[in-house]
Amino acid sequence: MLKGKKIILGITGSIAAYKAAILVRLLVKEGAEVQVIITKAGKEFITAVTLSALSGRPVQSEFFQSTDGSWHSHVDMGLWADLMLIAPCSANTLAKLANGIADNLLLTTYLSAKCPVFIAPAMDLDMYKHDASQNNIEILRTRRNTIIEPASGELASGLSGKGRMEEPENIVSLIKEHFEQGPLSGKSFLVTAGPTYEKIDPVRFIGNYSTGKMGYAIANAIANMGGNVKLVSGPTALSVNHPNIERIDVQSAKEMFDESIKVFKNVTAAVMTAAVADFTPKNFETSKVKRGKEDYSLLLSPTMDIAASLGKSKKQGQILVGFALETNNEEEYAEKKLKEKNLDFIVLNSLNDKGAGFGYDTNKISIIDKNNNTKNYKLKTKAEAAIDIVEKIVELIND
């Protein structure tokens, strides 16, 4: 599965460094070429001789070779690799990665890497739970690094809890899954998600109850099938943790329109999941509106219809999927949107269905295609519903 894949294994100062020897052996056994880079602290836990013997390559640690002055190019290594794995990753290295510090060869190689990066933290329970470590992990996730969550168990301190580096066999399985060719491999997608905020004044806005859960679930389903996703997201508390997903943050309907038009030109398919405002304040108040004795009137103007605009510019072979969240005459309104916006199919969900709509982790959908064929699904988790939607896209791509 990993034959010919070039993998950098970064090892830092952690008692879990002994597992790195097993990692190297397993990766090489799968056919990968492994280049080990180890920090000074890492060498206190495992020797370069062991790692070099297992990998079949000299272990790198310093910028320069002291005997002849030759330079170990972090740039060349960053370009060489198909994947970089940092395992174990100590709390200290975790913090340096998150803050762009480059004071050793491992860190400079990370900053030069053009490939996906997997990070397997390993530290004591309290260090892992500390707000600083958790914040660093979230920063790295937002930068499209894949965090391999540590396992729970007995730690070197004698405490028991979360902080043990994931077992080498499980890490190798994750890497193999990453390189597997999914049905959407090599294809690009646009997904919109979440609400939009239309500003009234510096402190108030018009919004809606969308959490973005459905859109993020669809982006993950596409990415898990090998597709590359540009996720144009309105304000949401959700985070992205898949290396195939690039998140583009927007606030207003206008910003979402502009980004969607730009991205759509180069994608295989677009899934318009976002709950975009239909109206926006005609005039923005530059200072906070104060309470008065009289009524305050807010004049609204219609926003641009993103799905309809994409439908007009859709090229041969492109797929456009819309969403309809309705409260009455559901199928009638959905079919009307399907035709007017030149969609390939529309996903209908009703606020009248228990467990469907904004805020829930579940959804009950119907898929209506452009031939007015309707398929109704039972109540499922949004992750499961997302797979149903993406499988319909795969079906259209393969037609």
C-alpha positions as CSV (number, residue, x, y, z in Angstrom):
1,M,0.0,0.0,0.0
2,L,2.8,2.4,0.8
3,K,5.3,1.2,-1.8
4,G,7.4,4.1,-3.1
5,K,5.8,6.6,-0.7
6,K,8.4,9.0,0.8
7,I,7.7,9.7,4.5
8,I,9.6,11.9,6.9
9,L,9.3,10.7,10.5
10,G,10.1,13.4,13.1
11,I,11.0,12.2,16.6
12,T,11.0,14.5,19.6
13,G,11.9,14.2,23.3
14,S,9.4,11.8,24.8
15,I,9.5,8.4,26.4
16,A,7.2,7.3,23.6
17,A,10.2,7.7,21.2
18,Y,10.8,3.9,21.7
19,K,7.7,3.4,19.6
20,A,9.4,5.2,16.7
21,A,11.5,2.1,16.1
22,I,8.4,0.1,15.6
23,L,6.9,2.8,13.4
24,V,10.0,2.8,11.1
25,R,9.9,-1.0,10.8
26,L,6.2,-1.1,9.9
27,L,6.5,1.7,7.4
28,V,9.5,0.1,5.7
29,K,7.7,-3.2,5.7
30,E,4.8,-1.5,3.8
31,G,7.2,-0.4,1.1
32,A,7.7,3.3,2.3
33,E,11.0,5.2,2.1
34,V,11.5,6.6,5.6
35,Q,13.7,9.6,6.4
36,V,14.1,10.1,10.2
37,I,14.7,13.6,11.6
38,I,15.3,13.6,15.4
39,T,15.6,16.5,17.8
40,K,18.4,16.8,20.4
41,A,16.1,15.8,23.1
42,G,14.8,12.8,21.1
43,K,18.3,11.4,21.0
44,E,18.2,11.1,24.7
45,F,15.5,8.4,24.4
46,I,16.5,6.4,21.3
47,T,19.7,6.2,19.3
48,A,20.3,7.2,15.7
49,V,22.1,3.9,15.1
50,T,18.9,2.0,15.8
51,L,16.8,4.2,13.6
52,S,19.3,4.3,10.8
53,A,19.6,0.5,10.8
54,L,15.8,0.1,10.6
55,S,15.2,2.8,7.9
56,G,18.3,2.1,5.8
57,R,19.0,5.8,5.7
58,P,21.3,8.2,7.7
59,V,19.3,9.9,10.5
60,Q,19.2,13.7,10.3
61,S,19.4,15.9,13.3
62,E,21.7,18.9,12.7
63,F,21.7,21.7,10.1
64,F,25.3,21.0,9.3
65,Q,27.6,18.0,9.3
66,S,30.4,19.0,11.8
67,T,33.1,16.9,10.1
68,D,32.9,18.5,6.6
69,G,30.4,21.4,6.9
70,S,27.9,19.8,4.5
71,W,24.3,21.2,4.8
72,H,21.2,19.2,5.4
73,S,18.6,21.0,3.4
74,H,15.3,21.2,5.2
75,V,13.8,22.7,2.0
76,D,14.9,19.7,-0.1
77,M,13.5,17.3,2.4
78,G,10.2,19.2,2.6
79,L,9.8,18.9,-1.1
80,W,10.9,15.2,-1.2
81,A,8.3,13.9,1.1
82,D,4.8,12.6,0.3
83,L,3.9,12.8,4.0
84,M,5.4,14.1,7.2
85,L,4.7,12.3,10.5
86,I,5.8,13.7,13.8
87,A,5.6,10.9,16.3
88,P,6.0,11.3,19.2
89,C,5.3,15.0,19.3
90,S,6.2,16.5,22.7
91,A,4.3,19.5,24.3
92,N,7.4,21.6,23.6
93,T,7.5,20.8,19.9
94,L,3.7,21.1,19.7
95,A,4.0,24.7,20.9
96,K,6.8,25.5,18.5
97,L,4.9,24.1,15.5
98,A,1.9,26.2,16.4
99,N,3.9,29.3,16.7
100,G,6.2,28.9,13.8
101,I,9.5,28.6,15.8
102,A,12.3,27.2,13.7
103,D,15.2,26.4,16.0
104,N,16.0,22.9,14.9
105,L,16.1,20.8,11.7
106,L,12.7,19.1,12.4
107,L,10.9,22.4,12.8
108,T,12.4,24.0,9.7
109,T,11.5,21.0,7.7
110,Y,7.9,21.2,8.9
111,L,7.8,24.8,7.8
112,S,9.1,23.8,4.4
113,A,6.9,20.8,3.9
114,K,4.5,20.9,0.9
115,C,2.9,17.5,1.9
116,P,0.2,16.5,4.4
117,V,1.5,16.5,8.0
118,F,0.3,14.0,10.7
119,I,1.1,14.8,14.3
120,A,0.9,12.3,17.1
121,P,1.1,14.1,20.5
122,A,2.6,12.3,23.5
123,M,2.8,13.8,27.0
124,D,1.6,13.5,30.5
125,L,-2.1,13.8,31.3
126,D,-2.0,17.3,32.8
127,M,0.3,18.6,30.1
128,Y,-2.1,17.3,27.4
129,K,-5.2,18.7,29.1
130,H,-3.6,22.1,29.7
131,D,-5.3,25.0,27.8
132,A,-2.0,25.9,26.2
133,S,-1.6,22.4,24.7
134,Q,-5.2,22.2,23.6
135,N,-5.0,25.6,22.0
136,N,-1.9,24.6,20.1
137,I,-3.6,21.5,18.8
138,E,-6.6,23.6,17.6
139,I,-4.2,26.0,15.8
140,L,-2.5,23.1,14.0
141,R,-5.8,21.6,13.0
142,T,-6.9,24.9,11.5
143,R,-3.7,24.8,9.4
144,R,-4.8,21.5,7.9
145,N,-2.5,19.3,10.0
146,T,-4.0,15.9,10.9
147,I,-3.8,15.3,14.7
148,I,-3.6,11.7,15.7
149,E,-5.3,11.8,19.1
150,P,-3.4,10.2,21.9
151,A,-4.8,7.1,23.7
152,S,-5.7,6.7,27.3
153,G,-3.8,4.5,29.6
154,E,-0.9,4.3,32.1
155,L,1.6,7.1,31.7
156,A,5.3,7.4,32.5
157,S,4.5,9.6,35.6
158,G,2.4,6.8,37.0
159,L,-0.9,8.7,36.3
160,S,-3.5,7.1,34.1
161,G,-5.4,9.1,31.4
162,K,-5.1,10.5,27.9
163,G,-1.6,11.3,26.7
164,R,-0.1,8.0,25.4
165,M,1.0,8.2,21.8
166,E,-1.3,6.2,19.6
167,E,0.1,2.7,18.9
168,P,2.3,2.4,15.8
169,E,0.1,-0.1,14.1
170,N,-2.9,2.3,14.3
171,I,-0.8,5.2,13.0
172,V,0.3,3.2,10.0
173,S,-3.3,2.2,9.3
174,L,-4.3,5.9,9.3
175,I,-1.4,6.7,6.9
176,K,-2.5,3.8,4.6
177,E,-6.1,5.1,4.6
178,H,-4.8,8.5,3.6
179,F,-3.1,7.1,0.5
180,E,-6.0,4.9,-0.5
181,Q,-7.6,6.0,-3.7
182,G,-11.2,6.9,-3.0
183,P,-14.0,7.2,-5.6
184,L,-13.5,11.0,-5.6
185,S,-9.7,11.0,-5.7
186,G,-8.3,13.8,-7.9
187,K,-11.6,15.7,-8.0
188,S,-12.3,19.1,-6.5
189,F,-15.4,20.4,-4.8
190,L,-17.0,23.5,-3.4
191,V,-19.2,23.2,-0.3
192,T,-20.9,26.1,1.4
193,A,-21.9,25.8,5.0
194,G,-23.2,27.7,8.0
195,P,-25.1,31.0,8.3
196,T,-24.3,34.4,7.0
197,Y,-24.4,37.5,9.2
198,E,-25.7,40.7,7.6
199,K,-24.5,43.8,9.6
200,I,-27.0,46.3,10.9
201,D,-24.5,48.3,12.9
202,P,-21.1,47.5,14.5
203,V,-22.7,45.3,17.1
204,R,-25.8,43.8,15.5
205,F,-26.6,41.7,12.6
206,I,-29.3,39.7,10.9
207,G,-28.6,35.9,11.0
208,N,-30.2,32.5,11.4
209,Y,-29.9,29.4,13.5
210,S,-27.6,27.4,11.2
211,T,-24.7,25.7,12.9
212,G,-23.0,24.4,9.7
213,K,-23.1,20.8,10.9
214,M,-24.6,19.5,7.7
215,G,-22.2,21.3,5.4
216,Y,-19.2,20.2,7.4
217,A,-20.4,16.6,7.4
218,I,-20.7,16.8,3.6
219,A,-17.2,18.2,3.3
220,N,-15.8,15.4,5.5
221,A,-17.7,12.8,3.5
222,I,-16.2,14.1,0.2
223,A,-12.7,14.3,1.7
224,N,-13.0,10.8,3.1
225,M,-13.7,9.5,-0.4
226,G,-10.6,11.2,-1.7
227,G,-12.0,14.5,-2.9
228,N,-10.4,17.9,-2.3
229,V,-12.8,20.4,-0.8
230,K,-12.9,24.2,-0.6
231,L,-15.3,24.8,2.3
232,V,-16.7,28.3,2.2
233,S,-18.0,28.7,5.7
234,G,-20.1,31.3,7.4
235,P,-19.6,32.0,11.2
236,T,-19.6,28.7,13.1
237,A,-18.0,27.1,16.1
238,L,-17.0,24.0,14.1
239,S,-13.5,23.1,13.1
240,V,-11.9,21.3,10.2
241,N,-9.5,18.4,10.8
242,H,-9.1,16.7,7.4
243,P,-6.1,17.5,5.2
244,N,-8.3,17.4,2.1
245,I,-10.4,20.3,3.3
246,E,-9.5,24.0,2.9
247,R,-11.7,26.2,4.9
248,I,-12.5,29.8,3.6
249,D,-14.2,31.9,6.3
250,V,-16.8,34.5,5.3
251,Q,-19.4,36.5,7.1
252,S,-21.9,38.1,4.7
253,A,-23.9,36.8,1.8
254,K,-21.9,39.0,-0.5
255,E,-18.6,37.5,0.7
256,M,-20.0,34.0,0.3
257,F,-21.2,34.9,-3.2
258,D,-17.8,36.3,-4.2
259,E,-15.9,33.3,-2.9
260,S,-18.3,30.7,-4.4
261,I,-18.2,32.3,-7.9
262,K,-14.4,32.3,-7.7
263,V,-14.1,28.7,-6.6
264,F,-16.8,27.2,-8.8
265,K,-14.9,27.8,-12.0
266,N,-12.5,25.0,-11.2
267,V,-14.5,22.3,-9.4
268,T,-16.2,19.0,-10.4
269,A,-19.2,19.7,-8.2
270,A,-20.6,22.2,-5.7
271,V,-22.9,21.5,-2.8
272,M,-24.7,24.6,-1.6
273,T,-25.5,23.8,2.0
274,A,-25.2,27.2,3.6
275,A,-28.2,29.0,5.0
276,V,-27.6,32.3,3.1
277,A,-29.6,35.4,4.1
278,D,-32.2,36.3,1.5
279,F,-32.0,40.0,2.6
280,T,-29.4,42.4,3.9
281,P,-29.8,45.9,5.4
282,K,-29.8,48.5,2.7
283,N,-27.8,50.9,4.9
284,F,-25.1,50.1,7.4
285,E,-25.2,52.2,10.5
286,T,-21.6,53.2,11.3
287,S,-22.3,53.7,15.0
288,K,-24.5,51.6,17.4
289,V,-28.2,52.4,17.0
290,K,-29.6,53.6,20.4
291,R,-32.9,52.6,21.8
292,G,-35.5,55.4,21.2
293,K,-39.1,56.0,22.0
294,E,-40.2,55.5,18.5
295,D,-40.1,52.4,16.3
296,Y,-36.9,51.8,14.4
297,S,-37.4,50.8,10.7
298,L,-34.9,48.6,8.9
299,L,-35.0,48.7,5.1
300,L,-33.8,45.5,3.5
301,S,-32.5,44.7,0.0
302,P,-32.4,41.2,-1.5
303,T,-29.0,39.4,-1.6
304,M,-27.6,37.7,-4.7
305,D,-28.8,34.2,-5.2
306,I,-25.6,32.1,-5.2
307,A,-27.0,28.8,-6.4
308,A,-28.9,30.5,-9.3
309,S,-25.8,32.3,-10.3
310,L,-23.7,29.2,-10.3
311,G,-26.5,27.4,-12.3
312,K,-26.3,30.0,-15.0
313,S,-22.5,29.6,-15.3
314,K,-22.4,25.8,-14.9
315,K,-20.2,24.1,-17.5
316,Q,-20.8,20.8,-19.2
317,G,-20.1,18.0,-16.7
318,Q,-20.2,20.1,-13.6
319,I,-22.6,19.1,-10.9
320,L,-24.6,21.5,-8.8
321,V,-26.5,20.4,-5.7
322,G,-28.9,22.7,-3.8
323,F,-30.6,22.5,-0.4
324,A,-34.2,23.4,0.5
325,L,-35.2,23.8,4.1
326,E,-39.0,24.4,4.1
327,T,-41.9,24.7,6.6
328,N,-44.8,24.1,4.2
329,N,-45.5,22.9,0.6
330,E,-42.0,21.3,0.9
331,E,-41.8,19.3,-2.3
332,E,-43.5,22.0,-4.4
333,Y,-41.0,24.6,-3.4
334,A,-38.1,22.2,-3.7
335,E,-39.0,21.2,-7.3
336,K,-39.4,24.9,-8.2
337,K,-35.9,25.7,-6.9
338,L,-34.5,22.6,-8.7
339,K,-35.7,23.9,-12.1
340,E,-35.1,27.6,-11.6
341,K,-31.5,27.2,-10.4
342,N,-30.5,24.6,-12.9
343,L,-29.6,22.1,-10.2
344,D,-28.7,18.4,-10.8
345,F,-30.5,17.5,-7.6
346,I,-31.9,19.1,-4.5
347,V,-31.8,18.0,-0.9
348,L,-35.0,18.7,0.9
349,N,-35.5,18.8,4.6
350,S,-38.5,20.1,6.6
351,L,-38.6,21.8,9.9
352,N,-41.8,19.9,10.5
353,D,-39.8,16.6,10.8
354,K,-38.7,16.0,14.4
355,G,-34.9,15.9,14.7
356,A,-34.3,17.7,11.4
357,G,-33.1,21.2,10.7
358,F,-30.9,23.7,12.5
359,G,-28.9,22.7,15.5
360,Y,-29.6,18.9,15.5
361,D,-27.0,16.2,15.0
362,T,-29.6,14.3,12.9
363,N,-31.4,15.1,9.7
364,K,-34.2,13.6,7.6
365,I,-33.7,14.3,4.0
366,S,-35.3,13.6,0.6
367,I,-33.3,13.8,-2.7
368,I,-35.1,15.0,-5.7
369,D,-33.3,14.9,-9.1
370,K,-34.0,16.9,-12.2
371,N,-36.2,14.2,-13.6
372,N,-38.4,14.7,-10.4
373,N,-37.5,11.3,-9.1
374,T,-37.7,11.5,-5.3
375,K,-35.9,9.2,-2.8
376,N,-36.9,9.6,0.9
377,Y,-34.5,8.7,3.7
378,K,-35.2,7.9,7.3
379,L,-33.9,10.0,10.2
380,K,-30.1,9.6,10.4
381,T,-27.1,11.3,11.8
382,K,-25.9,14.2,9.7
383,A,-22.7,12.3,9.0
384,E,-24.8,9.4,7.6
385,A,-27.0,11.7,5.6
386,A,-23.9,13.3,4.2
387,I,-22.7,10.0,2.9
388,D,-26.1,9.4,1.2
389,I,-25.8,12.8,-0.5
390,V,-22.2,12.3,-1.6
391,E,-22.9,8.8,-2.9
392,K,-25.6,10.4,-5.2
393,I,-22.8,12.8,-6.5
394,V,-20.5,9.8,-7.1
395,E,-23.4,8.2,-9.1
396,L,-23.8,11.2,-11.3
397,I,-20.0,11.5,-11.9
398,N,-19.9,7.9,-13.0
399,D,-22.9,8.1,-15.3
